[in-house]
Amino acid sequence: MDNVSVEIVDSTLRDGEQTNGVSFLPHEKLMIARYLLKYVGVDRIEVASARVSEGEKDAVRMICHYAEQEGFLDKVEVLGFVDDNKSVDWIRDCGGRVINLLAKGSKRHCTLQLKKTPQQHIDDIFRVIDYADKVGFKINLYLEDWSSGMKDSPEYVEHMMDALAGSGINRFLLPDTLGILNPMQVADYMHRMTSMWPQCKFDFHAHNDYDMAVANSLAAVQGGATGLHVTVNGLGERCGNAPLSSVQVMLHDQLHVKTHINESLLVEASHLVEGYSGIAVAPNTPVVGDNVFTQVAGVHADGDNKAHLYSNDLKPERFGRKREYALGKNSGKANIIQNLKDLGFELTKDQTRAVTQRITELGDRKEIVTHDDLPYIVSDVLKHSAPEDKVKLVSYMVSTSYGLKPIASIKVLIEGKEYEADATGDGQYDAFVKALRKIYKDTLGRTFPILDNYAVSIPPGGRTDALVQTIITWRKSDGSLMRTRGLDADQTEAAIKATIKMLNMLELPVEKRIMPRDFVD
């Protein structure tokens, strides 16, 4: 399908917000809309449902104001209803000028929910269309439950389309509202639509109840759809919608279809929405998950080293990421060698074998071994004195009390000199880090990495006295990431250990990572 282009329509702020437990604040909606339109390059965004709340109205006003300043206003769409023009007035009051009008795409919805005949529903739709057209709106029309309509009442869908095809509707939006279709059905139904009404533009809106949203989106394009609806991270009601990142790579790699999406920003968009929504992305989520570019089996690392035998078109560099090789009981020597090489270590065969054995032992105990643990494991296994810590925690005190912000008072030794600082924070660990930042940034004038992710886990069993493992991901000034781990019975103490470990890794010169070849265990 070379030279075919498809519009990507993001509905994170409308359909995605219908995810259970998700509610974006107005300024959060603005930030997401801005990022998707200006940087990621989506063609259109659906930002809200009309007449929901005053807070929603504030959000739509803010987005429309921003979009008008940037020349994006025609790309901002709001779901509206056949409600005697109330939705049109609501959207117009917000500064919008595109309505996605929700009509019924199945006979059951029309007769059982609206309790109207198809002709009565069509007459109601025309009244809204006429009014919206008079006030200068662009009109798209949803045929809600279109998938059931095509399965159970295709004559109803034909009647609706025959009546509305020449009415000035810009695009017809065809949703698989209940996520009931498979790719063969989607391709067939979409082909019928595009063949019978070739003058019309059709978008496909997938839901993921049978885990078919991405495959159905591919089938819709093969059937002639010119637009696909997606959400960031696949947010949406029930099982969610088609994820933006997966749909994009499917279009690019499988169908060779053109879009305007900047793939290098898909991960950042995912993190932005993950933060605002509070819905975590599974680590095995294609393209944006933490683990998707991590090889675990040692044979994979061996094949990659020899001829990229275990790589496909989804190269991590395409998305601003890099391939990693996991460390654990399945790692094998090839993974270990690759990680040692990345760190600048040069070990003999016997030394590499000893390090591999230790990592395998840790994996058998379900210990998590990170890339940044390697210098310490190497030093321990080879009975070689580890580089002396240049940053040592001399003492610290953290306190918390009802109604007051937590306070931290710390004393650290950096290259033999003591420094002290106090700070308050939103939590005990936050106060500790802010005190450290004071020392590094204010006193020493040095950079301090940004905390990118903070994960806490305990061993199985859920006992209150179980050890707590804290893994912190840090973003350095050059944009690269590093991870450190702390283990302790106290969560704050585990996080503090991980933080001091990070500071010592930053102090470790590259040349001191190179182990002498003749060093014998």
C-alpha positions as CSV (number, residue, x, y, z in Angstrom):
1,M,0.0,0.0,0.0
2,D,2.8,2.4,-0.8
3,N,1.9,6.0,-1.3
4,V,-1.3,5.6,0.8
5,S,-1.7,7.9,3.7
6,V,-3.9,7.5,6.8
7,E,-4.9,10.1,9.3
8,I,-4.2,9.3,13.0
9,V,-7.0,10.5,15.3
10,D,-6.1,10.5,19.0
11,S,-9.0,10.1,21.4
12,T,-7.0,9.8,24.7
13,L,-8.7,12.9,26.1
14,R,-12.2,11.7,25.3
15,D,-12.5,7.9,25.0
16,G,-9.3,7.3,26.9
17,E,-10.6,9.3,29.8
18,Q,-13.5,6.8,30.0
19,T,-11.0,4.4,31.5
20,N,-12.1,3.4,35.0
21,G,-10.4,5.7,37.5
22,V,-9.0,8.2,35.0
23,S,-9.9,11.8,35.1
24,F,-7.6,14.5,33.7
25,L,-7.5,18.0,35.1
26,P,-8.0,20.8,32.5
27,H,-4.3,21.8,32.5
28,E,-3.3,18.1,32.1
29,K,-5.6,17.8,29.1
30,L,-4.0,20.9,27.6
31,M,-0.5,19.5,28.1
32,I,-1.4,16.2,26.4
33,A,-3.2,17.9,23.6
34,R,-0.3,20.2,23.0
35,Y,2.2,17.4,23.0
36,L,0.2,15.2,20.6
37,L,-0.6,18.0,18.1
38,K,2.7,20.0,18.1
39,Y,5.3,17.3,18.6
40,V,3.9,13.7,18.1
41,G,2.1,14.8,14.9
42,V,-1.4,13.3,15.2
43,D,-3.7,14.6,12.5
44,R,-6.7,15.3,14.8
45,I,-7.6,14.9,18.5
46,E,-10.9,14.2,20.1
47,V,-10.7,16.1,23.4
48,A,-14.0,15.7,25.2
49,S,-17.7,15.0,25.3
50,A,-20.0,18.0,25.2
51,R,-22.1,19.1,28.2
52,V,-20.3,16.8,30.7
53,S,-19.2,19.3,33.3
54,E,-17.9,22.8,33.9
55,G,-14.4,21.4,34.4
56,E,-14.6,19.8,31.0
57,K,-15.7,23.1,29.5
58,D,-12.7,24.8,31.0
59,A,-10.4,22.1,29.5
60,V,-12.0,22.4,26.0
61,R,-11.7,26.2,26.1
62,M,-8.0,26.0,27.0
63,I,-7.3,23.6,24.3
64,C,-9.3,25.5,21.6
65,H,-7.5,28.8,22.6
66,Y,-4.1,27.1,22.3
67,A,-5.0,25.4,19.1
68,E,-6.3,28.6,17.5
69,Q,-3.0,30.4,18.3
70,E,-1.0,27.5,16.7
71,G,-3.3,27.1,13.7
72,F,-4.6,23.7,14.9
73,L,-8.2,24.5,15.7
74,D,-9.6,22.5,12.8
75,K,-7.8,19.5,14.3
76,V,-9.7,19.7,17.6
77,E,-12.9,17.7,17.8
78,V,-15.5,17.3,20.4
79,L,-18.1,14.5,20.7
80,G,-21.6,16.0,20.5
81,F,-25.1,14.6,20.6
82,V,-28.4,14.8,18.7
83,D,-29.9,17.0,21.4
84,D,-31.7,19.9,19.8
85,N,-28.4,21.8,19.1
86,K,-27.3,22.0,22.8
87,S,-24.0,20.3,22.0
88,V,-23.3,22.6,19.1
89,D,-23.8,25.6,21.3
90,W,-21.7,24.1,24.1
91,I,-18.8,23.5,21.7
92,R,-19.1,26.9,20.1
93,D,-19.1,28.6,23.5
94,C,-15.7,26.8,24.1
95,G,-14.3,28.2,20.9
96,G,-14.5,24.9,19.0
97,R,-15.7,24.4,15.5
98,V,-15.7,20.7,14.8
99,I,-18.3,18.3,16.1
100,N,-18.2,14.5,16.1
101,L,-22.0,14.0,16.1
102,L,-23.0,10.7,17.8
103,A,-25.8,8.9,15.9
104,K,-27.0,5.3,16.0
105,G,-25.4,2.8,13.7
106,S,-27.5,-0.2,14.6
107,K,-31.3,-0.7,14.4
108,R,-31.3,-2.0,18.0
109,H,-29.7,1.1,19.3
110,C,-32.1,3.3,17.3
111,T,-35.4,1.5,18.3
112,L,-34.6,0.3,21.8
113,Q,-32.5,3.1,23.2
114,L,-33.9,6.1,21.4
115,K,-37.3,4.5,20.9
116,K,-37.5,6.1,17.5
117,T,-38.0,4.9,13.9
118,P,-34.9,5.2,11.6
119,Q,-36.6,8.0,9.7
120,Q,-37.3,10.0,12.9
121,H,-33.7,9.6,13.9
122,I,-32.5,10.8,10.5
123,D,-34.8,13.8,10.7
124,D,-33.3,14.7,14.2
125,I,-29.8,14.4,12.8
126,F,-30.6,16.7,9.9
127,R,-31.8,19.4,12.2
128,V,-28.5,19.3,14.1
129,I,-26.5,19.2,10.8
130,D,-28.4,22.2,9.4
131,Y,-27.8,24.2,12.6
132,A,-24.1,23.3,12.9
133,D,-23.6,24.2,9.2
134,K,-25.2,27.6,9.7
135,V,-22.8,28.5,12.6
136,G,-19.8,27.4,10.5
137,F,-19.0,24.0,12.0
138,K,-17.3,21.1,10.4
139,I,-19.3,17.9,11.0
140,N,-18.2,14.3,11.4
141,L,-20.7,11.7,12.2
142,Y,-20.3,8.6,14.5
143,L,-22.5,5.6,13.6
144,E,-22.4,4.2,17.1
145,D,-22.6,0.4,17.3
146,W,-21.8,0.3,13.6
147,S,-20.2,-3.2,14.0
148,S,-23.4,-4.7,15.4
149,G,-25.4,-2.8,12.7
150,M,-23.3,-4.4,9.9
151,K,-23.8,-7.9,11.5
152,D,-27.4,-7.7,12.5
153,S,-29.1,-4.9,10.5
154,P,-27.1,-4.0,7.4
155,E,-30.2,-2.7,5.7
156,Y,-30.5,-0.1,8.6
157,V,-26.8,1.0,8.0
158,E,-27.5,1.3,4.2
159,H,-30.7,3.4,4.9
160,M,-28.7,5.7,7.2
161,M,-25.8,6.1,4.7
162,D,-28.1,6.7,1.7
163,A,-29.9,9.5,3.6
164,L,-26.7,11.1,5.0
165,A,-24.0,10.6,2.4
166,G,-24.8,13.8,0.6
167,S,-25.6,16.0,3.6
168,G,-22.2,17.8,4.0
169,I,-20.8,15.4,6.6
170,N,-17.0,15.6,6.4
171,R,-16.2,12.1,7.7
172,F,-18.1,9.1,8.8
173,L,-16.7,7.5,12.0
174,L,-17.3,3.8,12.2
175,P,-16.8,2.3,15.7
176,D,-16.6,-1.3,16.7
177,T,-18.3,0.0,19.9
178,L,-18.3,-3.4,21.7
179,G,-15.1,-4.7,20.3
180,I,-16.9,-7.7,18.7
181,L,-15.3,-7.8,15.2
182,N,-12.4,-9.8,13.8
183,P,-10.0,-8.6,11.0
184,M,-11.8,-10.5,8.3
185,Q,-15.1,-8.9,9.2
186,V,-13.6,-5.5,9.5
187,A,-12.0,-5.7,6.0
188,D,-15.3,-7.0,4.5
189,Y,-17.5,-4.4,6.1
190,M,-15.2,-1.5,5.4
191,H,-14.8,-2.6,1.8
192,R,-18.6,-2.6,1.5
193,M,-18.8,1.0,2.9
194,T,-16.1,2.4,0.6
195,S,-17.5,0.6,-2.4
196,M,-21.1,1.7,-1.9
197,W,-20.3,5.3,-0.9
198,P,-16.9,6.0,-2.6
199,Q,-17.5,9.8,-2.2
200,C,-17.3,9.5,1.6
201,K,-14.4,9.4,3.9
202,F,-14.4,6.8,6.6
203,D,-12.6,6.5,10.0
204,F,-12.4,3.3,12.0
205,H,-12.6,3.3,15.8
206,A,-11.5,0.0,17.3
207,H,-12.1,-1.4,20.8
208,N,-10.0,-4.1,22.3
209,D,-12.4,-6.6,24.0
210,Y,-11.1,-9.5,22.0
211,D,-7.5,-8.1,21.8
212,M,-8.2,-7.4,18.2
213,A,-8.0,-3.6,18.1
214,V,-4.6,-3.3,16.3
215,A,-5.3,-6.1,13.9
216,N,-8.8,-4.7,13.2
217,S,-7.3,-1.3,12.5
218,L,-4.9,-2.9,10.0
219,A,-7.9,-4.6,8.3
220,A,-9.8,-1.3,8.2
221,V,-7.1,0.4,6.2
222,Q,-6.9,-2.6,3.9
223,G,-10.7,-2.2,3.4
224,G,-10.3,1.5,2.5
225,A,-10.5,3.5,5.7
226,T,-8.6,6.8,5.6
227,G,-8.5,7.5,9.3
228,L,-7.8,5.4,12.4
229,H,-8.8,6.3,16.0
230,V,-6.3,5.5,18.7
231,T,-5.4,6.4,22.3
232,V,-2.0,6.7,24.0
233,N,-1.3,3.5,25.9
234,G,-4.5,2.0,24.6
235,L,-6.6,3.7,27.3
236,G,-10.3,3.4,27.0
237,E,-13.5,1.9,28.4
238,R,-13.4,-1.8,29.4
239,C,-10.4,-3.3,27.6
240,G,-9.4,0.0,26.0
241,N,-8.8,1.2,22.4
242,A,-6.1,0.7,19.8
243,P,-2.8,2.0,21.2
244,L,-1.2,4.8,19.2
245,S,2.3,3.3,19.2
246,S,1.2,-0.1,18.0
247,V,-1.0,1.2,15.3
248,Q,1.7,3.5,14.0
249,V,4.4,0.8,13.7
250,M,1.8,-1.6,12.2
251,L,1.0,0.9,9.5
252,H,4.6,1.8,8.8
253,D,6.1,-1.7,8.8
254,Q,3.3,-4.0,7.8
255,L,1.3,-1.9,5.3
256,H,4.0,0.7,4.3
257,V,1.3,3.4,4.9
258,K,2.3,7.0,5.4
259,T,1.4,9.0,8.6
260,H,2.6,12.2,10.2
261,I,3.7,10.6,13.4
262,N,7.1,11.3,14.9
263,E,8.0,7.9,16.2
264,S,10.9,9.1,18.3
265,L,8.4,10.8,20.6
266,L,6.0,7.9,21.1
267,V,7.7,6.8,24.4
268,E,7.7,10.3,25.8
269,A,4.0,10.6,24.9
270,S,3.4,7.3,26.7
271,H,5.2,8.5,29.8
272,L,3.3,11.8,29.8
273,V,-0.1,10.0,29.7
274,E,1.0,7.4,32.1
275,G,1.9,10.1,34.7
276,Y,-1.3,12.1,34.3
277,S,-3.6,9.0,34.1
278,G,-2.0,7.0,36.9
279,I,-2.4,3.9,34.8
280,A,0.9,2.1,34.5
281,V,2.1,0.7,31.2
282,A,2.9,-3.0,31.3
283,P,6.6,-3.7,30.9
284,N,5.9,-6.0,27.9
285,T,3.8,-3.4,26.0
286,P,5.0,-3.2,22.4
287,V,7.2,-0.2,21.6
288,V,6.8,1.7,24.9
289,G,7.1,-1.0,27.6
290,D,10.3,-1.1,29.7
291,N,11.2,-4.6,28.6
292,V,10.4,-4.7,24.9
293,F,14.0,-4.0,23.8
294,T,15.6,-6.2,26.5
295,Q,16.9,-9.6,25.4
296,V,16.9,-12.2,28.2
297,A,18.1,-15.4,26.7
298,G,21.9,-15.6,26.2
299,V,21.5,-17.1,22.7
300,H,19.8,-13.9,21.6
301,A,22.7,-11.8,22.6
302,D,25.0,-14.2,20.9
303,G,23.1,-14.0,17.7
304,D,22.8,-10.2,17.8
305,N,26.6,-9.9,18.4
306,K,27.3,-12.1,15.3
307,A,24.8,-10.9,12.7
308,H,21.8,-9.1,14.4
309,L,20.0,-12.5,14.1
310,Y,17.4,-11.6,16.8
311,S,16.5,-8.1,15.6
312,N,13.5,-7.0,13.5
313,D,12.4,-3.7,12.0
314,L,11.4,-2.5,15.5
315,K,14.8,-1.2,16.3
316,P,15.0,0.6,19.6
317,E,16.9,3.6,18.2
318,R,13.9,4.3,16.0
319,F,12.0,5.3,19.3
320,G,14.9,7.0,21.1
321,R,15.8,3.8,23.0
322,K,18.6,1.2,23.0
323,R,18.7,-2.5,23.1
324,E,19.6,-4.0,26.5
325,Y,20.6,-7.5,27.6
326,A,19.1,-8.7,30.8
327,L,21.1,-10.2,33.7
328,G,19.7,-13.3,35.4
329,K,19.6,-17.0,35.4
330,N,18.8,-17.2,31.7
331,S,21.4,-14.6,30.7
332,G,24.2,-16.8,29.6
333,K,27.7,-15.7,28.8
334,A,26.8,-13.7,25.8
335,N,24.5,-11.3,27.8
336,I,27.2,-10.9,30.4
337,I,29.9,-10.1,27.9
338,Q,27.7,-7.6,26.2
339,N,26.9,-5.8,29.4
340,L,30.6,-5.9,30.5
341,K,31.5,-4.5,27.1
342,D,29.0,-1.6,27.5
343,L,30.6,-0.7,30.9
344,G,34.2,-0.9,29.5
345,F,35.2,-4.0,31.5
346,E,37.7,-6.5,30.0
347,L,37.8,-9.8,31.7
348,T,39.5,-13.1,31.1
349,K,37.4,-16.2,30.2
350,D,37.7,-17.5,33.8
351,Q,36.7,-14.2,35.3
352,T,33.7,-14.0,32.9
353,R,32.7,-17.5,33.9
354,A,32.8,-16.6,37.6
355,V,30.7,-13.5,37.1
356,T,28.2,-15.5,35.0
357,Q,27.9,-18.1,37.7
358,R,27.2,-15.4,40.4
359,I,24.5,-13.7,38.3
360,T,22.9,-17.1,37.7
361,E,22.9,-17.8,41.4
362,L,21.2,-14.4,42.1
363,G,18.6,-15.1,39.4
364,D,17.8,-18.5,41.0
365,R,17.0,-16.6,44.2
366,K,14.8,-14.2,42.2
367,E,17.2,-11.3,42.8
368,I,17.0,-8.6,40.2
369,V,20.4,-7.8,38.7
370,T,20.7,-4.5,36.9
371,H,23.2,-3.3,34.4
372,D,24.6,-0.9,37.0
373,D,25.1,-3.7,39.6
374,L,27.8,-5.2,37.5
375,P,30.8,-3.2,38.8
376,Y,29.9,-4.4,42.3
377,I,29.3,-8.0,41.3
378,V,32.6,-8.1,39.4
379,S,34.5,-6.6,42.4
380,D,32.9,-9.1,44.8
381,V,33.3,-12.2,42.6
382,L,37.0,-11.4,41.7
383,K,37.8,-10.6,45.3
384,H,39.1,-7.3,44.0
385,S,38.7,-4.3,46.2
386,A,35.8,-2.2,44.8
387,P,36.6,1.4,43.9
388,E,36.5,3.3,47.2
389,D,33.3,5.1,47.6
390,K,33.8,8.9,47.0
391,V,30.3,9.6,48.4
392,K,29.5,8.3,51.9
393,L,26.5,9.0,54.0
394,V,27.8,10.0,57.4
395,S,24.5,10.5,59.1
396,Y,20.9,11.5,58.4
397,M,17.6,12.2,60.1
398,V,14.2,12.2,58.5
399,S,11.0,13.0,60.4
400,T,7.4,13.3,59.7
401,S,4.4,14.5,61.7
402,Y,0.7,15.2,61.1
403,G,0.0,18.5,59.5
404,L,3.7,19.3,58.8
405,K,5.9,18.6,55.8
406,P,8.6,15.9,56.4
407,I,12.0,17.2,57.2
408,A,15.4,15.7,56.4
409,S,18.8,16.7,57.9
410,I,21.8,15.0,56.3
411,K,25.6,14.9,56.5
412,V,27.6,13.4,53.6
413,L,31.3,12.9,52.9
414,I,32.2,13.8,49.3
415,E,35.9,13.1,48.3
416,G,36.9,13.4,52.0
417,K,35.0,16.7,52.8
418,E,31.8,16.8,54.9
419,Y,28.7,18.7,53.8
420,E,25.5,19.3,55.6
421,A,22.0,20.3,54.5
422,D,18.4,20.4,55.6
423,A,15.2,20.4,53.5
424,T,11.5,19.7,53.6
425,G,9.7,17.6,51.0
426,D,6.4,15.9,50.1
427,G,7.7,12.7,51.8
428,Q,10.6,11.5,53.8
429,Y,12.6,10.4,50.8
430,D,11.7,13.5,48.8
431,A,13.0,15.6,51.7
432,F,16.3,13.6,51.7
433,V,16.8,14.0,48.0
434,K,16.1,17.8,48.2
435,A,18.8,18.1,50.9
436,L,21.2,16.2,48.7
437,R,20.3,18.5,45.7
438,K,21.1,21.5,47.9
439,I,24.6,20.2,48.5
440,Y,25.3,19.2,44.8
441,K,23.6,22.1,43.1
442,D,23.8,25.0,45.5
443,T,27.1,24.3,47.4
444,L,29.1,22.4,44.7
445,G,27.5,23.7,41.6
446,R,27.2,20.3,40.1
447,T,24.4,18.5,38.2
448,F,22.1,16.0,40.0
449,P,20.2,13.4,38.0
450,I,16.4,13.6,37.8
451,L,14.4,10.8,39.3
452,D,12.6,9.2,36.3
453,N,11.0,6.2,37.9
454,Y,10.7,4.7,41.4
455,A,9.6,1.1,41.9
456,V,9.2,-0.7,45.2
457,S,8.7,-4.5,45.6
458,I,8.8,-7.0,48.5
459,P,9.4,-10.7,48.5
460,P,6.3,-13.0,48.2
461,G,4.4,-13.5,51.3
462,G,3.4,-10.0,52.2
463,R,5.0,-10.0,55.7
464,T,5.4,-6.6,57.3
465,D,9.0,-7.4,58.2
466,A,9.9,-8.5,54.7
467,L,12.8,-6.8,52.9
468,V,11.9,-4.0,50.6
469,Q,13.6,-3.6,47.3
470,T,13.7,-0.2,45.7
471,I,14.8,0.3,42.1
472,I,15.2,3.9,41.0
473,T,15.7,5.0,37.4
474,W,17.7,8.2,37.0
475,R,17.8,10.5,34.0
476,K,21.3,12.0,33.6
477,S,22.0,15.5,32.1
478,D,22.8,13.9,28.7
479,G,19.4,12.2,28.6
480,S,20.7,8.7,29.3
481,L,19.2,6.5,32.0
482,M,20.7,4.5,34.8
483,R,19.1,2.3,37.4
484,T,20.2,1.6,41.0
485,R,18.8,-0.7,43.6
486,G,18.6,-0.6,47.4
487,L,17.6,-3.4,49.7
488,D,16.5,-2.9,53.3
489,A,13.7,-3.6,55.7
490,D,12.7,0.1,55.6
491,Q,11.5,1.5,52.3
492,T,13.1,4.9,52.8
493,E,16.4,3.4,53.8
494,A,16.3,1.2,50.7
495,A,15.7,4.3,48.5
496,I,18.5,6.1,50.3
497,K,20.9,3.2,49.6
498,A,20.0,3.3,45.9
499,T,20.6,7.0,45.8
500,I,24.0,6.9,47.4
501,K,24.9,4.0,45.0
502,M,23.9,6.2,42.1
503,L,26.1,9.1,43.2
504,N,29.1,6.8,43.5
505,M,28.5,5.4,40.1
506,L,28.6,8.9,38.7
507,E,32.0,9.5,40.4
508,L,33.4,6.3,38.9
509,P,35.8,7.2,36.0
510,V,35.5,5.1,32.9
511,E,39.2,4.2,33.0
512,K,38.8,2.6,36.4
513,R,36.2,0.2,35.0
514,I,38.7,-1.6,32.9
515,M,39.8,-4.8,34.7
516,P,43.3,-6.0,33.9
517,R,43.4,-9.1,31.7
518,D,46.0,-10.9,33.8
519,F,44.0,-10.5,37.1
520,V,43.4,-14.0,38.4
521,D,40.5,-14.9,40.7
